[in-house]
Amino acid sequence: MTKENENVSIANKSSYTEEEIKAAYEKGKSEGRIEGMLAYQKRLIENLQRDNASLNQKLQEIKK
């Protein structure tokens, strides 16, 4: 039995309807996208802050 068939047979034995399973899947997918985007933005901000500090230091050295 393939993995896909296993998932279908498990879903068929479940007490959830197919619509409920699809809704839960879509909700999880969208939340995962949101969490991934937040993690990306956090890394982006950290990198920009690091670059800003480095550039400010270089600017101060040039001003001297």
N, CA, C and O atoms as a GROMACS GRO file, in nm:
protein
  256
    1MET      N    1   0.086  -0.118   0.000
    1MET     CA    2   0.000   0.000   0.000
    1MET      C    3   0.090   0.124   0.000
    1MET      O    4   0.183   0.134   0.080
    2THR      N    5   0.062   0.218  -0.088
    2THR     CA    6   0.143   0.339  -0.095
    2THR      C    7   0.107   0.432   0.020
    2THR      O    8   0.003   0.417   0.084
    3LYS      N    9   0.196   0.528   0.043
    3LYS     CA   10   0.173   0.625   0.150
    3LYS      C   11   0.042   0.702   0.128
    3LYS      O   12  -0.033   0.726   0.222
    4GLU      N   13   0.016   0.739   0.003
    4GLU     CA   14  -0.106   0.812  -0.029
    4GLU      C   15  -0.229   0.729   0.004
    4GLU      O   16  -0.326   0.780   0.061
    5ASN      N   17  -0.226   0.601  -0.032
    5ASN     CA   18  -0.340   0.512  -0.002
    5ASN      C   19  -0.358   0.493   0.147
    5ASN      O   20  -0.471   0.482   0.195
    6GLU      N   21  -0.246   0.490   0.221
    6GLU     CA   22  -0.256   0.477   0.366
    6GLU      C   23  -0.328   0.598   0.424
    6GLU      O   24  -0.415   0.584   0.510
    7ASN      N   25  -0.290   0.718   0.376
    7ASN     CA   26  -0.354   0.839   0.426
    7ASN      C   27  -0.503   0.840   0.395
    7ASN      O   28  -0.583   0.882   0.478
    8VAL      N   29  -0.540   0.796   0.277
    8VAL     CA   30  -0.681   0.791   0.239
    8VAL      C   31  -0.756   0.694   0.328
    8VAL      O   32  -0.865   0.724   0.375
    9SER      N   33  -0.698   0.576   0.351
    9SER     CA   34  -0.768   0.478   0.432
    9SER      C   35  -0.778   0.524   0.577
    9SER      O   36  -0.878   0.498   0.643
   10ILE      N   37  -0.676   0.593   0.627
   10ILE     CA   38  -0.684   0.647   0.763
   10ILE      C   39  -0.792   0.753   0.770
   10ILE      O   40  -0.871   0.756   0.864
   11ALA      N   41  -0.797   0.841   0.670
   11ALA     CA   42  -0.899   0.946   0.667
   11ALA      C   43  -1.037   0.885   0.660
   11ALA      O   44  -1.130   0.937   0.722
   12ASN      N   45  -1.053   0.777   0.585
   12ASN     CA   46  -1.184   0.713   0.572
   12ASN      C   47  -1.229   0.649   0.703
   12ASN      O   48  -1.349   0.639   0.728
   13LYS      N   49  -1.135   0.606   0.786
   13LYS     CA   50  -1.169   0.546   0.914
   13LYS      C   51  -1.194   0.653   1.021
   13LYS      O   52  -1.246   0.622   1.128
   14SER      N   53  -1.158   0.775   0.992
   14SER     CA   54  -1.170   0.884   1.086
   14SER      C   55  -1.316   0.921   1.110
   14SER      O   56  -1.403   0.892   1.027
   15SER      N   57  -1.341   0.985   1.224
   15SER     CA   58  -1.476   1.032   1.251
   15SER      C   59  -1.500   1.170   1.193
   15SER      O   60  -1.608   1.227   1.208
   16TYR      N   61  -1.398   1.226   1.124
   16TYR     CA   62  -1.411   1.357   1.062
   16TYR      C   63  -1.458   1.342   0.917
   16TYR      O   64  -1.428   1.244   0.850
   17THR      N   65  -1.533   1.441   0.873
   17THR     CA   66  -1.575   1.440   0.733
   17THR      C   67  -1.460   1.487   0.646
   17THR      O   68  -1.364   1.548   0.694
   18GLU      N   69  -1.470   1.459   0.518
   18GLU     CA   70  -1.365   1.501   0.426
   18GLU      C   71  -1.353   1.653   0.423
   18GLU      O   72  -1.243   1.707   0.412
   19GLU      N   73  -1.466   1.722   0.434
   19GLU     CA   74  -1.464   1.868   0.436
   19GLU      C   75  -1.391   1.921   0.558
   19GLU      O   76  -1.316   2.018   0.548
   20GLU      N   77  -1.413   1.858   0.674
   20GLU     CA   78  -1.344   1.900   0.797
   20GLU      C   79  -1.194   1.877   0.786
   20GLU      O   80  -1.114   1.960   0.830
   21ILE      N   81  -1.156   1.766   0.726
   21ILE     CA   82  -1.014   1.736   0.709
   21ILE      C   83  -0.950   1.838   0.615
   21ILE      O   84  -0.840   1.887   0.642
   22LYS      N   85  -1.017   1.868   0.504
   22LYS     CA   86  -0.965   1.967   0.409
   22LYS      C   87  -0.955   2.104   0.474
   22LYS      O   88  -0.857   2.176   0.452
   23ALA      N   89  -1.056   2.142   0.553
   23ALA     CA   90  -1.054   2.272   0.621
   23ALA      C   91  -0.938   2.279   0.720
   23ALA      O   92  -0.870   2.382   0.729
   24ALA      N   93  -0.916   2.171   0.794
   24ALA     CA   94  -0.805   2.168   0.890
   24ALA      C   95  -0.672   2.177   0.817
   24ALA      O   96  -0.580   2.245   0.863
   25TYR      N   97  -0.661   2.108   0.704
   25TYR     CA   98  -0.538   2.113   0.624
   25TYR      C   99  -0.512   2.255   0.575
   25TYR      O  100  -0.400   2.306   0.588
   26GLU      N  101  -0.614   2.319   0.520
   26GLU     CA  102  -0.598   2.455   0.468
   26GLU      C  103  -0.562   2.553   0.579
   26GLU      O  104  -0.479   2.642   0.560
   27LYS      N  105  -0.625   2.537   0.696
   27LYS     CA  106  -0.594   2.624   0.809
   27LYS      C  107  -0.448   2.606   0.852
   27LYS      O  108  -0.378   2.704   0.877
   28GLY      N  109  -0.405   2.483   0.862
   28GLY     CA  110  -0.266   2.455   0.900
   28GLY      C  111  -0.169   2.509   0.797
   28GLY      O  112  -0.063   2.562   0.832
   29LYS      N  113  -0.204   2.496   0.671
   29LYS     CA  114  -0.117   2.545   0.563
   29LYS      C  115  -0.104   2.697   0.571
   29LYS      O  116   0.005   2.751   0.558
   30SER      N  117  -0.216   2.766   0.591
   30SER     CA  118  -0.210   2.912   0.596
   30SER      C  119  -0.136   2.960   0.720
   30SER      O  120  -0.062   3.058   0.713
   31GLU      N  121  -0.156   2.893   0.833
   31GLU     CA  122  -0.084   2.932   0.954
   31GLU      C  123   0.065   2.906   0.940
   31GLU      O  124   0.147   2.984   0.988
   32GLY      N  125   0.100   2.799   0.874
   32GLY     CA  126   0.240   2.769   0.850
   32GLY      C  127   0.305   2.876   0.763
   32GLY      O  128   0.420   2.914   0.785
   33ARG      N  129   0.231   2.924   0.665
   33ARG     CA  130   0.281   3.032   0.580
   33ARG      C  131   0.304   3.158   0.661
   33ARG      O  132   0.404   3.227   0.643
   34ILE      N  133   0.210   3.188   0.750
   34ILE     CA  134   0.222   3.307   0.833
   34ILE      C  135   0.344   3.295   0.924
   34ILE      O  136   0.423   3.389   0.935
   35GLU      N  137   0.360   3.181   0.989
   35GLU     CA  138   0.474   3.162   1.077
   35GLU      C  139   0.605   3.168   1.001
   35GLU      O  140   0.704   3.224   1.049
   36GLY      N  141   0.607   3.112   0.882
   36GLY     CA  142   0.728   3.118   0.799
   36GLY      C  143   0.760   3.261   0.758
   36GLY      O  144   0.877   3.300   0.758
   37MET      N  145   0.659   3.337   0.725
   37MET     CA  146   0.681   3.476   0.687
   37MET      C  147   0.730   3.558   0.806
   37MET      O  148   0.817   3.643   0.791
   38LEU      N  149   0.676   3.532   0.924
   38LEU     CA  150   0.722   3.603   1.044
   38LEU      C  151   0.869   3.570   1.074
   38LEU      O  152   0.946   3.658   1.110
   39ALA      N  153   0.906   3.443   1.059
   39ALA     CA  154   1.045   3.404   1.081
   39ALA      C  155   1.136   3.471   0.980
   39ALA      O  156   1.245   3.516   1.014
   40TYR      N  157   1.092   3.477   0.854
   40TYR     CA  158   1.170   3.544   0.750
   40TYR      C  159   1.187   3.692   0.783
   40TYR      O  160   1.297   3.746   0.771
   41GLN      N  161   1.080   3.758   0.824
   41GLN     CA  162   1.088   3.900   0.856
   41GLN      C  163   1.177   3.925   0.976
   41GLN      O  164   1.249   4.025   0.979
   42LYS      N  165   1.176   3.836   1.074
   42LYS     CA  166   1.262   3.850   1.191
   42LYS      C  167   1.409   3.842   1.149
   42LYS      O  168   1.491   3.923   1.193
   43ARG      N  169   1.442   3.744   1.063
   43ARG     CA  170   1.580   3.733   1.014
   43ARG      C  171   1.618   3.855   0.933
   43ARG      O  172   1.730   3.905   0.944
   44LEU      N  173   1.527   3.903   0.851
   44LEU     CA  174   1.553   4.021   0.769
   44LEU      C  175   1.582   4.142   0.856
   44LEU      O  176   1.678   4.215   0.830
   45ILE      N  177   1.503   4.164   0.959
   45ILE     CA  178   1.525   4.276   1.050
   45ILE      C  179   1.659   4.264   1.120
   45ILE      O  180   1.732   4.362   1.131
   46GLU      N  181   1.692   4.144   1.168
   46GLU     CA  182   1.820   4.123   1.235
   46GLU      C  183   1.936   4.154   1.141
   46GLU      O  184   2.034   4.218   1.180
   47ASN      N  185   1.926   4.109   1.016
   47ASN     CA  186   2.032   4.135   0.918
   47ASN      C  187   2.042   4.284   0.888
   47ASN      O  188   2.153   4.337   0.876
   48LEU      N  189   1.929   4.352   0.875
   48LEU     CA  190   1.932   4.496   0.847
   48LEU      C  191   1.991   4.574   0.965
   48LEU      O  192   2.065   4.669   0.944
   49GLN      N  193   1.958   4.534   1.086
   49GLN     CA  194   2.015   4.600   1.204
   49GLN      C  195   2.167   4.580   1.210
   49GLN      O  196   2.241   4.673   1.242
   50ARG      N  197   2.212   4.459   1.178
   50ARG     CA  198   2.356   4.430   1.177
   50ARG      C  199   2.425   4.513   1.070
   50ARG      O  200   2.532   4.570   1.094
   51ASP      N  201   2.366   4.519   0.951
   51ASP     CA  202   2.423   4.599   0.842
   51ASP      C  203   2.425   4.747   0.878
   51ASP      O  204   2.522   4.817   0.849
   52ASN      N  205   2.319   4.794   0.941
   52ASN     CA  206   2.311   4.934   0.982
   52ASN      C  207   2.421   4.968   1.081
   52ASN      O  208   2.486   5.072   1.068
   53ALA      N  209   2.444   4.882   1.179
   53ALA     CA  210   2.549   4.907   1.277
   53ALA      C  211   2.686   4.910   1.209
   53ALA      O  212   2.769   4.996   1.239
   54SER      N  213   2.707   4.818   1.117
   54SER     CA  214   2.835   4.813   1.045
   54SER      C  215   2.855   4.939   0.960
   54SER      O  216   2.964   4.997   0.960
   55LEU      N  217   2.752   4.980   0.890
   55LEU     CA  218   2.763   5.100   0.806
   55LEU      C  219   2.780   5.227   0.890
   55LEU      O  220   2.855   5.317   0.851
   56ASN      N  221   2.713   5.234   1.004
   56ASN     CA  222   2.731   5.349   1.092
   56ASN      C  223   2.874   5.356   1.144
   56ASN      O  224   2.932   5.464   1.156
   57GLN      N  225   2.932   5.240   1.176
   57GLN     CA  226   3.069   5.236   1.224
   57GLN      C  227   3.164   5.284   1.113
   57GLN      O  228   3.255   5.362   1.140
   58LYS      N  229   3.144   5.238   0.990
   58LYS     CA  230   3.227   5.283   0.878
   58LYS      C  231   3.212   5.432   0.855
   58LYS      O  232   3.310   5.500   0.825
   59LEU      N  233   3.092   5.484   0.868
   59LEU     CA  234   3.067   5.627   0.851
   59LEU      C  235   3.141   5.708   0.957
   59LEU      O  236   3.199   5.813   0.928
   60GLN      N  237   3.139   5.659   1.079
   60GLN     CA  238   3.211   5.729   1.188
   60GLN      C  239   3.361   5.730   1.160
   60GLN      O  240   3.428   5.829   1.186
   61GLU      N  241   3.414   5.620   1.106
   61GLU     CA  242   3.557   5.614   1.074
   61GLU      C  243   3.590   5.710   0.962
   61GLU      O  244   3.697   5.771   0.964
   62ILE      N  245   3.502   5.725   0.865
   62ILE     CA  246   3.526   5.817   0.754
   62ILE      C  247   3.522   5.961   0.802
   62ILE      O  248   3.600   6.044   0.755
   63LYS      N  249   3.432   5.992   0.896
   63LYS     CA  250   3.418   6.128   0.948
   63LYS      C  251   3.540   6.171   1.027
   63LYS      O  252   3.566   6.291   1.036
   64LYS      N  253   3.616   6.079   1.084
   64LYS     CA  254   3.731   6.113   1.169
   64LYS      C  255   3.844   6.172   1.091
   64LYS      O  256   3.948   6.205   1.148
   0.00000   0.00000   0.00000
